[in-house]
């Protein structure tokens, strides 16, 4: 009796959930705005060409600006991944 009841509840839950929208990152802009919402939601909007432009938008919001990990030149914007030590002569 439990298995049919669980199957019915699982079917109802799947049908009632509806479609979900996936988070998308654009690969055409180097800077993204990450914004948090009351209740735990967050979004990314990658449409800024400079940090200053993004910071102006984020001012007064619960948001931060980050480099776009999917941008073609993201490594060049972040700088080298490691620093080579100086040679002792």
PyMOL Python script that loads the backbone (N, CA, C, O; Angstrom):
from pymol import cmd

cmd.read_pdbstr("""\
ATOM      1  N   UNK A   1       0.816  -1.197   0.000  1.00  0.00           N
ATOM      2  CA  UNK A   1       0.000   0.000   0.000  1.00  0.00           C
ATOM      3  C   UNK A   1       0.860   1.261   0.000  1.00  0.00           C
ATOM      4  O   UNK A   1       0.476   2.286  -0.564  1.00  0.00           O
ATOM      5  N   UNK A   2       2.029   1.174   0.641  1.00  0.00           N
ATOM      6  CA  UNK A   2       2.885   2.361   0.697  1.00  0.00           C
ATOM      7  C   UNK A   2       3.484   2.707  -0.663  1.00  0.00           C
ATOM      8  O   UNK A   2       3.581   3.881  -1.021  1.00  0.00           O
ATOM      9  N   UNK A   3       3.880   1.697  -1.412  1.00  0.00           N
ATOM     10  CA  UNK A   3       4.551   1.945  -2.688  1.00  0.00           C
ATOM     11  C   UNK A   3       3.628   2.651  -3.682  1.00  0.00           C
ATOM     12  O   UNK A   3       4.068   3.612  -4.314  1.00  0.00           O
ATOM     13  N   UNK A   4       2.371   2.228  -3.856  1.00  0.00           N
ATOM     14  CA  UNK A   4       1.494   2.981  -4.765  1.00  0.00           C
ATOM     15  C   UNK A   4       1.243   4.411  -4.284  1.00  0.00           C
ATOM     16  O   UNK A   4       1.168   5.335  -5.094  1.00  0.00           O
ATOM     17  N   UNK A   5       1.113   4.593  -2.978  1.00  0.00           N
ATOM     18  CA  UNK A   5       0.895   5.946  -2.455  1.00  0.00           C
ATOM     19  C   UNK A   5       2.112   6.826  -2.710  1.00  0.00           C
ATOM     20  O   UNK A   5       1.971   7.986  -3.095  1.00  0.00           O
ATOM     21  N   UNK A   6       3.301   6.281  -2.498  1.00  0.00           N
ATOM     22  CA  UNK A   6       4.521   7.045  -2.767  1.00  0.00           C
ATOM     23  C   UNK A   6       4.664   7.354  -4.251  1.00  0.00           C
ATOM     24  O   UNK A   6       5.116   8.439  -4.618  1.00  0.00           O
ATOM     25  N   UNK A   7       4.289   6.422  -5.097  1.00  0.00           N
ATOM     26  CA  UNK A   7       4.358   6.648  -6.539  1.00  0.00           C
ATOM     27  C   UNK A   7       3.406   7.763  -6.962  1.00  0.00           C
ATOM     28  O   UNK A   7       3.746   8.584  -7.813  1.00  0.00           O
ATOM     29  N   UNK A   8       2.226   7.791  -6.373  1.00  0.00           N
ATOM     30  CA  UNK A   8       1.260   8.847  -6.689  1.00  0.00           C
ATOM     31  C   UNK A   8       1.789  10.201  -6.225  1.00  0.00           C
ATOM     32  O   UNK A   8       1.709  11.180  -6.966  1.00  0.00           O
ATOM     33  N   UNK A   9       2.326  10.268  -5.011  1.00  0.00           N
ATOM     34  CA  UNK A   9       2.874  11.529  -4.503  1.00  0.00           C
ATOM     35  C   UNK A   9       4.070  11.998  -5.325  1.00  0.00           C
ATOM     36  O   UNK A   9       4.224  13.195  -5.565  1.00  0.00           O
ATOM     37  N   UNK A  10       4.908  11.075  -5.753  1.00  0.00           N
ATOM     38  CA  UNK A  10       6.058  11.438  -6.585  1.00  0.00           C
ATOM     39  C   UNK A  10       5.605  11.985  -7.934  1.00  0.00           C
ATOM     40  O   UNK A  10       6.183  12.946  -8.443  1.00  0.00           O
ATOM     41  N   UNK A  11       4.581  11.382  -8.508  1.00  0.00           N
ATOM     42  CA  UNK A  11       4.050  11.864  -9.783  1.00  0.00           C
ATOM     43  C   UNK A  11       3.456  13.253  -9.633  1.00  0.00           C
ATOM     44  O   UNK A  11       3.670  14.113 -10.487  1.00  0.00           O
ATOM     45  N   UNK A  12       2.724  13.481  -8.575  1.00  0.00           N
ATOM     46  CA  UNK A  12       2.141  14.804  -8.324  1.00  0.00           C
ATOM     47  C   UNK A  12       3.237  15.847  -8.141  1.00  0.00           C
ATOM     48  O   UNK A  12       3.134  16.956  -8.665  1.00  0.00           O
ATOM     49  N   UNK A  13       4.281  15.498  -7.405  1.00  0.00           N
ATOM     50  CA  UNK A  13       5.378  16.441  -7.167  1.00  0.00           C
ATOM     51  C   UNK A  13       6.092  16.805  -8.465  1.00  0.00           C
ATOM     52  O   UNK A  13       6.445  17.966  -8.671  1.00  0.00           O
ATOM     53  N   UNK A  14       6.306  15.838  -9.331  1.00  0.00           N
ATOM     54  CA  UNK A  14       6.994  16.101 -10.602  1.00  0.00           C
ATOM     55  C   UNK A  14       6.132  16.958 -11.518  1.00  0.00           C
ATOM     56  O   UNK A  14       6.638  17.879 -12.160  1.00  0.00           O
ATOM     57  N   UNK A  15       4.852  16.670 -11.586  1.00  0.00           N
ATOM     58  CA  UNK A  15       3.953  17.425 -12.457  1.00  0.00           C
ATOM     59  C   UNK A  15       3.763  18.846 -11.935  1.00  0.00           C
ATOM     60  O   UNK A  15       3.715  19.788 -12.726  1.00  0.00           O
ATOM     61  N   UNK A  16       3.656  19.017 -10.628  1.00  0.00           N
ATOM     62  CA  UNK A  16       3.418  20.335 -10.042  1.00  0.00           C
ATOM     63  C   UNK A  16       4.651  21.228 -10.073  1.00  0.00           C
ATOM     64  O   UNK A  16       4.525  22.451 -10.018  1.00  0.00           O
ATOM     65  N   UNK A  17       5.836  20.642 -10.160  1.00  0.00           N
ATOM     66  CA  UNK A  17       7.064  21.437 -10.110  1.00  0.00           C
ATOM     67  C   UNK A  17       7.193  22.355 -11.315  1.00  0.00           C
ATOM     68  O   UNK A  17       7.635  23.494 -11.163  1.00  0.00           O
ATOM     69  N   UNK A  18       6.830  21.908 -12.485  1.00  0.00           N
ATOM     70  CA  UNK A  18       6.916  22.731 -13.678  1.00  0.00           C
ATOM     71  C   UNK A  18       8.342  22.864 -14.175  1.00  0.00           C
ATOM     72  O   UNK A  18       9.270  22.321 -13.575  1.00  0.00           O
ATOM     73  N   UNK A  19       8.517  23.586 -15.269  1.00  0.00           N
ATOM     74  CA  UNK A  19       9.856  23.733 -15.842  1.00  0.00           C
ATOM     75  C   UNK A  19      10.713  24.690 -15.015  1.00  0.00           C
ATOM     76  O   UNK A  19      10.205  25.643 -14.424  1.00  0.00           O
ATOM     77  N   UNK A  20      11.990  24.428 -14.985  1.00  0.00           N
ATOM     78  CA  UNK A  20      12.934  25.288 -14.275  1.00  0.00           C
ATOM     79  C   UNK A  20      13.869  25.940 -15.281  1.00  0.00           C
ATOM     80  O   UNK A  20      14.240  25.333 -16.285  1.00  0.00           O
ATOM     81  N   UNK A  21      14.242  27.174 -15.003  1.00  0.00           N
ATOM     82  CA  UNK A  21      15.149  27.886 -15.895  1.00  0.00           C
ATOM     83  C   UNK A  21      16.580  27.716 -15.396  1.00  0.00           C
ATOM     84  O   UNK A  21      16.857  27.937 -14.217  1.00  0.00           O
ATOM     85  N   UNK A  22      17.465  27.334 -16.264  1.00  0.00           N
ATOM     86  CA  UNK A  22      18.861  27.146 -15.899  1.00  0.00           C
ATOM     87  C   UNK A  22      19.577  28.490 -15.849  1.00  0.00           C
ATOM     88  O   UNK A  22      19.240  29.415 -16.587  1.00  0.00           O
ATOM     89  N   UNK A  23      20.565  28.583 -14.972  1.00  0.00           N
ATOM     90  CA  UNK A  23      21.382  29.789 -14.892  1.00  0.00           C
ATOM     91  C   UNK A  23      22.278  29.848 -16.117  1.00  0.00           C
ATOM     92  O   UNK A  23      22.943  28.868 -16.454  1.00  0.00           O
ATOM     93  N   UNK A  24      22.299  30.986 -16.780  1.00  0.00           N
ATOM     94  CA  UNK A  24      23.110  31.121 -17.982  1.00  0.00           C
ATOM     95  C   UNK A  24      24.191  32.168 -17.778  1.00  0.00           C
ATOM     96  O   UNK A  24      23.981  33.183 -17.113  1.00  0.00           O
ATOM     97  N   UNK A  25      25.323  31.907 -18.350  1.00  0.00           N
ATOM     98  CA  UNK A  25      26.419  32.864 -18.368  1.00  0.00           C
ATOM     99  C   UNK A  25      26.675  33.206 -19.822  1.00  0.00           C
ATOM    100  O   UNK A  25      26.769  32.322 -20.674  1.00  0.00           O
ATOM    101  N   UNK A  26      26.788  34.480 -20.096  1.00  0.00           N
ATOM    102  CA  UNK A  26      27.143  34.871 -21.447  1.00  0.00           C
ATOM    103  C   UNK A  26      28.650  34.835 -21.615  1.00  0.00           C
ATOM    104  O   UNK A  26      29.384  35.194 -20.694  1.00  0.00           O
ATOM    105  N   UNK A  27      29.111  34.416 -22.755  1.00  0.00           N
ATOM    106  CA  UNK A  27      30.538  34.364 -23.004  1.00  0.00           C
ATOM    107  C   UNK A  27      31.061  35.581 -23.726  1.00  0.00           C
ATOM    108  O   UNK A  27      32.208  35.584 -24.171  1.00  0.00           O
ATOM    109  N   UNK A  28      30.240  36.632 -23.856  1.00  0.00           N
ATOM    110  CA  UNK A  28      30.648  37.794 -24.641  1.00  0.00           C
ATOM    111  C   UNK A  28      31.085  38.976 -23.796  1.00  0.00           C
ATOM    112  O   UNK A  28      31.646  39.925 -24.344  1.00  0.00           O
ATOM    113  N   UNK A  29      30.860  38.967 -22.498  1.00  0.00           N
ATOM    114  CA  UNK A  29      31.230  40.087 -21.629  1.00  0.00           C
ATOM    115  C   UNK A  29      32.174  39.599 -20.534  1.00  0.00           C
ATOM    116  O   UNK A  29      31.965  38.520 -19.978  1.00  0.00           O
ATOM    117  N   UNK A  30      33.202  40.370 -20.219  1.00  0.00           N
ATOM    118  CA  UNK A  30      34.203  39.907 -19.255  1.00  0.00           C
ATOM    119  C   UNK A  30      33.797  40.009 -17.791  1.00  0.00           C
ATOM    120  O   UNK A  30      34.400  39.342 -16.950  1.00  0.00           O
ATOM    121  N   UNK A  31      32.792  40.825 -17.455  1.00  0.00           N
ATOM    122  CA  UNK A  31      32.432  41.074 -16.060  1.00  0.00           C
ATOM    123  C   UNK A  31      30.979  40.680 -15.816  1.00  0.00           C
ATOM    124  O   UNK A  31      30.103  40.960 -16.634  1.00  0.00           O
ATOM    125  N   UNK A  32      30.734  40.020 -14.671  1.00  0.00           N
ATOM    126  CA  UNK A  32      29.379  39.600 -14.296  1.00  0.00           C
ATOM    127  C   UNK A  32      28.970  40.247 -12.977  1.00  0.00           C
ATOM    128  O   UNK A  32      29.804  40.489 -12.105  1.00  0.00           O
ATOM    129  N   UNK A  33      27.689  40.521 -12.847  1.00  0.00           N
ATOM    130  CA  UNK A  33      27.098  41.008 -11.610  1.00  0.00           C
ATOM    131  C   UNK A  33      26.409  39.827 -10.937  1.00  0.00           C
ATOM    132  O   UNK A  33      25.504  39.221 -11.509  1.00  0.00           O
ATOM    133  N   UNK A  34      26.841  39.503  -9.720  1.00  0.00           N
ATOM    134  CA  UNK A  34      26.210  38.435  -8.944  1.00  0.00           C
ATOM    135  C   UNK A  34      25.345  39.111  -7.895  1.00  0.00           C
ATOM    136  O   UNK A  34      25.848  39.860  -7.058  1.00  0.00           O
ATOM    137  N   UNK A  35      24.043  38.847  -7.937  1.00  0.00           N
ATOM    138  CA  UNK A  35      23.107  39.515  -7.038  1.00  0.00           C
ATOM    139  C   UNK A  35      22.366  38.490  -6.199  1.00  0.00           C
ATOM    140  O   UNK A  35      21.944  37.445  -6.694  1.00  0.00           O
ATOM    141  N   UNK A  36      22.214  38.810  -4.906  1.00  0.00           N
ATOM    142  CA  UNK A  36      21.488  37.940  -3.980  1.00  0.00           C
ATOM    143  C   UNK A  36      20.149  38.572  -3.652  1.00  0.00           C
ATOM    144  O   UNK A  36      20.030  39.794  -3.564  1.00  0.00           O
ATOM    145  N   UNK A  37      19.137  37.725  -3.470  1.00  0.00           N
ATOM    146  CA  UNK A  37      17.784  38.174  -3.160  1.00  0.00           C
ATOM    147  C   UNK A  37      17.342  37.637  -1.813  1.00  0.00           C
ATOM    148  O   UNK A  37      17.846  36.621  -1.336  1.00  0.00           O
ATOM    149  N   UNK A  38      16.401  38.331  -1.212  1.00  0.00           N
ATOM    150  CA  UNK A  38      15.832  37.915   0.059  1.00  0.00           C
ATOM    151  C   UNK A  38      15.165  36.561  -0.132  1.00  0.00           C
ATOM    152  O   UNK A  38      14.378  36.382  -1.062  1.00  0.00           O
ATOM    153  N   UNK A  39      15.468  35.620   0.727  1.00  0.00           N
ATOM    154  CA  UNK A  39      14.909  34.286   0.612  1.00  0.00           C
ATOM    155  C   UNK A  39      15.872  33.274   0.028  1.00  0.00           C
ATOM    156  O   UNK A  39      15.541  32.093  -0.071  1.00  0.00           O
ATOM    157  N   UNK A  40      17.063  33.718  -0.362  1.00  0.00           N
ATOM    158  CA  UNK A  40      18.081  32.774  -0.801  1.00  0.00           C
ATOM    159  C   UNK A  40      18.337  32.684  -2.286  1.00  0.00           C
ATOM    160  O   UNK A  40      19.190  31.900  -2.702  1.00  0.00           O
ATOM    161  N   UNK A  41      17.650  33.440  -3.098  1.00  0.00           N
ATOM    162  CA  UNK A  41      17.890  33.365  -4.533  1.00  0.00           C
ATOM    163  C   UNK A  41      19.082  34.210  -4.957  1.00  0.00           C
ATOM    164  O   UNK A  41      19.424  35.190  -4.294  1.00  0.00           O
ATOM    165  N   UNK A  42      19.701  33.836  -6.042  1.00  0.00           N
ATOM    166  CA  UNK A  42      20.795  34.634  -6.592  1.00  0.00           C
ATOM    167  C   UNK A  42      20.774  34.527  -8.109  1.00  0.00           C
ATOM    168  O   UNK A  42      20.333  33.525  -8.671  1.00  0.00           O
ATOM    169  N   UNK A  43      21.260  35.580  -8.760  1.00  0.00           N
ATOM    170  CA  UNK A  43      21.330  35.592 -10.217  1.00  0.00           C
ATOM    171  C   UNK A  43      22.675  36.140 -10.656  1.00  0.00           C
ATOM    172  O   UNK A  43      23.342  36.865  -9.918  1.00  0.00           O
ATOM    173  N   UNK A  44      23.057  35.782 -11.867  1.00  0.00           N
ATOM    174  CA  UNK A  44      24.236  36.332 -12.512  1.00  0.00           C
ATOM    175  C   UNK A  44      23.786  37.043 -13.777  1.00  0.00           C
ATOM    176  O   UNK A  44      22.955  36.532 -14.527  1.00  0.00           O
ATOM    177  N   UNK A  45      24.345  38.233 -14.007  1.00  0.00           N
ATOM    178  CA  UNK A  45      24.113  38.927 -15.264  1.00  0.00           C
ATOM    179  C   UNK A  45      25.471  39.321 -15.814  1.00  0.00           C
ATOM    180  O   UNK A  45      26.157  40.165 -15.237  1.00  0.00           O
ATOM    181  N   UNK A  46      25.855  38.728 -16.905  1.00  0.00           N
ATOM    182  CA  UNK A  46      27.152  38.992 -17.518  1.00  0.00           C
ATOM    183  C   UNK A  46      26.943  39.901 -18.717  1.00  0.00           C
ATOM    184  O   UNK A  46      26.666  39.435 -19.822  1.00  0.00           O
ATOM    185  N   UNK A  47      27.076  41.192 -18.494  1.00  0.00           N
ATOM    186  CA  UNK A  47      26.867  42.140 -19.576  1.00  0.00           C
ATOM    187  C   UNK A  47      27.663  43.414 -19.394  1.00  0.00           C
ATOM    188  O   UNK A  47      27.309  44.451 -19.954  1.00  0.00           O
ATOM    189  N   UNK A  48      28.729  43.353 -18.622  1.00  0.00           N
ATOM    190  CA  UNK A  48      29.516  44.544 -18.324  1.00  0.00           C
ATOM    191  C   UNK A  48      30.903  44.424 -18.932  1.00  0.00           C
ATOM    192  O   UNK A  48      31.507  43.352 -18.938  1.00  0.00           O
ATOM    193  N   UNK A  49      31.395  45.547 -19.442  1.00  0.00           N
ATOM    194  CA  UNK A  49      32.708  45.540 -20.076  1.00  0.00           C
ATOM    195  C   UNK A  49      33.812  45.995 -19.140  1.00  0.00           C
ATOM    196  O   UNK A  49      34.989  45.839 -19.464  1.00  0.00           O
ATOM    197  N   UNK A  50      33.460  46.562 -17.973  1.00  0.00           N
ATOM    198  CA  UNK A  50      34.486  46.988 -17.019  1.00  0.00           C
ATOM    199  C   UNK A  50      33.971  46.811 -15.593  1.00  0.00           C
ATOM    200  O   UNK A  50      32.764  46.774 -15.352  1.00  0.00           O
ATOM    201  N   UNK A  51      34.910  46.703 -14.656  1.00  0.00           N
ATOM    202  CA  UNK A  51      34.538  46.585 -13.240  1.00  0.00           C
ATOM    203  C   UNK A  51      33.854  47.861 -12.758  1.00  0.00           C
ATOM    204  O   UNK A  51      32.913  47.793 -11.967  1.00  0.00           O
ATOM    205  N   UNK A  52      34.312  49.018 -13.224  1.00  0.00           N
ATOM    206  CA  UNK A  52      33.711  50.286 -12.799  1.00  0.00           C
ATOM    207  C   UNK A  52      32.240  50.358 -13.205  1.00  0.00           C
ATOM    208  O   UNK A  52      31.398  50.812 -12.430  1.00  0.00           O
ATOM    209  N   UNK A  53      31.940  49.912 -14.407  1.00  0.00           N
ATOM    210  CA  UNK A  53      30.558  49.899 -14.890  1.00  0.00           C
ATOM    211  C   UNK A  53      29.700  48.971 -14.029  1.00  0.00           C
ATOM    212  O   UNK A  53      28.567  49.310 -13.686  1.00  0.00           O
ATOM    213  N   UNK A  54      30.233  47.817 -13.686  1.00  0.00           N
ATOM    214  CA  UNK A  54      29.498  46.860 -12.861  1.00  0.00           C
ATOM    215  C   UNK A  54      29.313  47.387 -11.438  1.00  0.00           C
ATOM    216  O   UNK A  54      28.233  47.253 -10.863  1.00  0.00           O
ATOM    217  N   UNK A  55      30.369  47.988 -10.868  1.00  0.00           N
ATOM    218  CA  UNK A  55      30.277  48.525  -9.506  1.00  0.00           C
ATOM    219  C   UNK A  55      29.246  49.645  -9.417  1.00  0.00           C
ATOM    220  O   UNK A  55      28.575  49.788  -8.394  1.00  0.00           O
ATOM    221  N   UNK A  56      29.113  50.436 -10.474  1.00  0.00           N
ATOM    222  CA  UNK A  56      28.103  51.492 -10.480  1.00  0.00           C
ATOM    223  C   UNK A  56      26.697  50.894 -10.418  1.00  0.00           C
ATOM    224  O   UNK A  56      25.817  51.443  -9.755  1.00  0.00           O
ATOM    225  N   UNK A  57      26.489  49.791 -11.097  1.00  0.00           N
ATOM    226  CA  UNK A  57      25.190  49.119 -11.060  1.00  0.00           C
ATOM    227  C   UNK A  57      24.951  48.446  -9.715  1.00  0.00           C
ATOM    228  O   UNK A  57      23.831  48.460  -9.204  1.00  0.00           O
ATOM    229  N   UNK A  58      25.997  47.856  -9.136  1.00  0.00           N
ATOM    230  CA  UNK A  58      25.865  47.111  -7.880  1.00  0.00           C
ATOM    231  C   UNK A  58      25.742  48.017  -6.660  1.00  0.00           C
ATOM    232  O   UNK A  58      25.398  47.546  -5.576  1.00  0.00           O
ATOM    233  N   UNK A  59      26.014  49.291  -6.819  1.00  0.00           N
ATOM    234  CA  UNK A  59      25.967  50.222  -5.697  1.00  0.00           C
ATOM    235  C   UNK A  59      24.573  50.253  -5.071  1.00  0.00           C
ATOM    236  O   UNK A  59      23.584  50.520  -5.754  1.00  0.00           O
ATOM    237  N   UNK A  60      24.505  49.978  -3.775  1.00  0.00           N
ATOM    238  CA  UNK A  60      23.242  49.993  -3.051  1.00  0.00           C
ATOM    239  C   UNK A  60      22.476  48.680  -3.093  1.00  0.00           C
ATOM    240  O   UNK A  60      21.428  48.561  -2.459  1.00  0.00           O
ATOM    241  N   UNK A  61      22.974  47.701  -3.820  1.00  0.00           N
ATOM    242  CA  UNK A  61      22.316  46.399  -3.911  1.00  0.00           C
ATOM    243  C   UNK A  61      23.124  45.364  -3.149  1.00  0.00           C
ATOM    244  O   UNK A  61      24.296  45.588  -2.846  1.00  0.00           O
ATOM    245  N   UNK A  62      22.513  44.242  -2.841  1.00  0.00           N
ATOM    246  CA  UNK A  62      23.265  43.129  -2.262  1.00  0.00           C
ATOM    247  C   UNK A  62      23.860  42.346  -3.430  1.00  0.00           C
ATOM    248  O   UNK A  62      23.361  41.291  -3.820  1.00  0.00           O
ATOM    249  N   UNK A  63      24.944  42.900  -3.974  1.00  0.00           N
ATOM    250  CA  UNK A  63      25.539  42.340  -5.181  1.00  0.00           C
ATOM    251  C   UNK A  63      27.042  42.557  -5.174  1.00  0.00           C
ATOM    252  O   UNK A  63      27.567  43.385  -4.429  1.00  0.00           O
ATOM    253  N   UNK A  64      27.721  41.795  -6.021  1.00  0.00           N
ATOM    254  CA  UNK A  64      29.158  41.952  -6.204  1.00  0.00           C
ATOM    255  C   UNK A  64      29.489  41.729  -7.672  1.00  0.00           C
ATOM    256  O   UNK A  64      28.700  41.142  -8.413  1.00  0.00           O
ATOM    257  N   UNK A  65      30.637  42.190  -8.078  1.00  0.00           N
ATOM    258  CA  UNK A  65      31.090  42.034  -9.452  1.00  0.00           C
ATOM    259  C   UNK A  65      32.216  41.013  -9.502  1.00  0.00           C
ATOM    260  O   UNK A  65      33.139  41.061  -8.689  1.00  0.00           O
ATOM    261  N   UNK A  66      32.141  40.099 -10.446  1.00  0.00           N
ATOM    262  CA  UNK A  66      33.139  39.043 -10.594  1.00  0.00           C
ATOM    263  C   UNK A  66      33.511  38.920 -12.068  1.00  0.00           C
ATOM    264  O   UNK A  66      32.752  39.321 -12.950  1.00  0.00           O
ATOM    265  N   UNK A  67      34.697  38.357 -12.319  1.00  0.00           N
ATOM    266  CA  UNK A  67      35.072  38.104 -13.706  1.00  0.00           C
ATOM    267  C   UNK A  67      34.296  36.900 -14.222  1.00  0.00           C
ATOM    268  O   UNK A  67      34.024  35.956 -13.480  1.00  0.00           O
ATOM    269  N   UNK A  68      33.949  36.943 -15.481  1.00  0.00           N
ATOM    270  CA  UNK A  68      33.168  35.890 -16.117  1.00  0.00           C
ATOM    271  C   UNK A  68      34.066  34.690 -16.393  1.00  0.00           C
ATOM    272  O   UNK A  68      35.004  34.803 -17.182  1.00  0.00           O
ATOM    273  N   UNK A  69      33.803  33.533 -15.762  1.00  0.00           N
ATOM    274  CA  UNK A  69      34.665  32.370 -15.984  1.00  0.00           C
ATOM    275  C   UNK A  69      34.531  31.784 -17.386  1.00  0.00           C
ATOM    276  O   UNK A  69      35.380  30.994 -17.798  1.00  0.00           O
ATOM    277  N   UNK A  70      33.493  32.146 -18.124  1.00  0.00           N
ATOM    278  CA  UNK A  70      33.274  31.602 -19.458  1.00  0.00           C
ATOM    279  C   UNK A  70      33.654  32.579 -20.564  1.00  0.00           C
ATOM    280  O   UNK A  70      33.450  32.292 -21.743  1.00  0.00           O
ATOM    281  N   UNK A  71      34.201  33.724 -20.192  1.00  0.00           N
ATOM    282  CA  UNK A  71      34.651  34.692 -21.186  1.00  0.00           C
ATOM    283  C   UNK A  71      35.943  34.194 -21.812  1.00  0.00           C
ATOM    284  O   UNK A  71      36.772  33.598 -21.125  1.00  0.00           O
ATOM    285  N   UNK A  72      36.125  34.429 -23.097  1.00  0.00           N
ATOM    286  CA  UNK A  72      37.280  33.893 -23.821  1.00  0.00           C
ATOM    287  C   UNK A  72      38.603  34.393 -23.254  1.00  0.00           C
ATOM    288  O   UNK A  72      39.583  33.649 -23.243  1.00  0.00           O
ATOM    289  N   UNK A  73      38.651  35.628 -22.786  1.00  0.00           N
ATOM    290  CA  UNK A  73      39.892  36.193 -22.263  1.00  0.00           C
ATOM    291  C   UNK A  73      39.865  36.330 -20.750  1.00  0.00           C
ATOM    292  O   UNK A  73      40.502  37.233 -20.210  1.00  0.00           O
ATOM    293  N   UNK A  74      39.148  35.462 -20.053  1.00  0.00           N
ATOM    294  CA  UNK A  74      39.015  35.568 -18.598  1.00  0.00           C
ATOM    295  C   UNK A  74      40.362  35.426 -17.905  1.00  0.00           C
ATOM    296  O   UNK A  74      40.611  36.115 -16.916  1.00  0.00           O
ATOM    297  N   UNK A  75      41.225  34.565 -18.386  1.00  0.00           N
ATOM    298  CA  UNK A  75      42.535  34.376 -17.759  1.00  0.00           C
ATOM    299  C   UNK A  75      43.372  35.645 -17.872  1.00  0.00           C
ATOM    300  O   UNK A  75      44.093  35.987 -16.935  1.00  0.00           O
ATOM    301  N   UNK A  76      43.293  36.342 -18.985  1.00  0.00           N
ATOM    302  CA  UNK A  76      44.061  37.574 -19.156  1.00  0.00           C
ATOM    303  C   UNK A  76      43.580  38.655 -18.194  1.00  0.00           C
ATOM    304  O   UNK A  76      44.384  39.462 -17.727  1.00  0.00           O
ATOM    305  N   UNK A  77      42.281  38.686 -17.887  1.00  0.00           N
ATOM    306  CA  UNK A  77      41.756  39.686 -16.962  1.00  0.00           C
ATOM    307  C   UNK A  77      42.148  39.384 -15.523  1.00  0.00           C
ATOM    308  O   UNK A  77      42.429  40.301 -14.752  1.00  0.00           O
ATOM    309  N   UNK A  78      42.169  38.108 -15.154  1.00  0.00           N
ATOM    310  CA  UNK A  78      42.487  37.731 -13.783  1.00  0.00           C
ATOM    311  C   UNK A  78      43.979  37.791 -13.499  1.00  0.00           C
ATOM    312  O   UNK A  78      44.393  37.892 -12.344  1.00  0.00           O
ATOM    313  N   UNK A  79      44.768  37.732 -14.529  1.00  0.00           N
ATOM    314  CA  UNK A  79      46.212  37.708 -14.325  1.00  0.00           C
ATOM    315  C   UNK A  79      46.712  36.284 -14.283  1.00  0.00           C
ATOM    316  O   UNK A  79      45.935  35.344 -14.455  1.00  0.00           O
ATOM    317  N   UNK A  80      47.997  36.115 -14.057  1.00  0.00           N
ATOM    318  CA  UNK A  80      48.548  34.760 -14.042  1.00  0.00           C
ATOM    319  C   UNK A  80      48.006  33.944 -12.875  1.00  0.00           C
ATOM    320  O   UNK A  80      47.701  34.487 -11.813  1.00  0.00           O
ATOM    321  N   UNK A  81      47.890  32.647 -13.082  1.00  0.00           N
ATOM    322  CA  UNK A  81      47.352  31.759 -12.058  1.00  0.00           C
ATOM    323  C   UNK A  81      48.332  31.567 -10.907  1.00  0.00           C
ATOM    324  O   UNK A  81      47.929  31.229  -9.794  1.00  0.00           O
ATOM    325  N   UNK A  82      49.580  31.776 -11.164  1.00  0.00           N
ATOM    326  CA  UNK A  82      50.585  31.617 -10.118  1.00  0.00           C
ATOM    327  C   UNK A  82      51.693  32.635 -10.346  1.00  0.00           C
ATOM    328  O   UNK A  82      51.825  33.195 -11.434  1.00  0.00           O
ATOM    329  N   UNK A  83      52.461  32.859  -9.340  1.00  0.00           N
ATOM    330  CA  UNK A  83      53.564  33.813  -9.436  1.00  0.00           C
ATOM    331  C   UNK A  83      54.870  33.041  -9.363  1.00  0.00           C
ATOM    332  O   UNK A  83      55.082  32.236  -8.455  1.00  0.00           O
ATOM    333  N   UNK A  84      55.728  33.292 -10.314  1.00  0.00           N
ATOM    334  CA  UNK A  84      57.011  32.605 -10.317  1.00  0.00           C
ATOM    335  C   UNK A  84      57.926  33.249  -9.279  1.00  0.00           C
ATOM    336  O   UNK A  84      58.012  34.474  -9.198  1.00  0.00           O
ATOM    337  N   UNK A  85      58.600  32.434  -8.497  1.00  0.00           N
ATOM    338  CA  UNK A  85      59.505  32.995  -7.491  1.00  0.00           C
ATOM    339  C   UNK A  85      60.740  33.621  -8.143  1.00  0.00           C
ATOM    340  O   UNK A  85      61.154  33.235  -9.236  1.00  0.00           O
ATOM    341  N   UNK A  86      61.304  34.583  -7.450  1.00  0.00           N
ATOM    342  CA  UNK A  86      62.536  35.214  -7.944  1.00  0.00           C
ATOM    343  C   UNK A  86      63.699  34.245  -7.824  1.00  0.00           C
ATOM    344  O   UNK A  86      63.753  33.409  -6.922  1.00  0.00           O
ATOM    345  N   UNK A  87      64.608  34.380  -8.742  1.00  0.00           N
ATOM    346  CA  UNK A  87      65.803  33.546  -8.670  1.00  0.00           C
ATOM    347  C   UNK A  87      66.832  34.216  -7.778  1.00  0.00           C
ATOM    348  O   UNK A  87      67.045  35.427  -7.850  1.00  0.00           O
ATOM    349  N   UNK A  88      67.448  33.435  -6.958  1.00  0.00           N
ATOM    350  CA  UNK A  88      68.529  33.947  -6.109  1.00  0.00           C
ATOM    351  C   UNK A  88      69.836  33.759  -6.858  1.00  0.00           C
ATOM    352  O   UNK A  88      70.168  32.643  -7.258  1.00  0.00           O
ATOM    353  N   UNK A  89      70.574  34.830  -7.048  1.00  0.00           N
ATOM    354  CA  UNK A  89      71.843  34.742  -7.771  1.00  0.00           C
ATOM    355  C   UNK A  89      73.002  34.629  -6.841  1.00  0.00           C
ATOM    356  O   UNK A  89      74.146  34.545  -7.287  1.00  0.00           O
TER     357      UNK A  89
END
""", "prot")
cmd.dss("prot")
cmd.show_as("cartoon", "prot")
cmd.util.cbc("prot")
cmd.orient("prot")
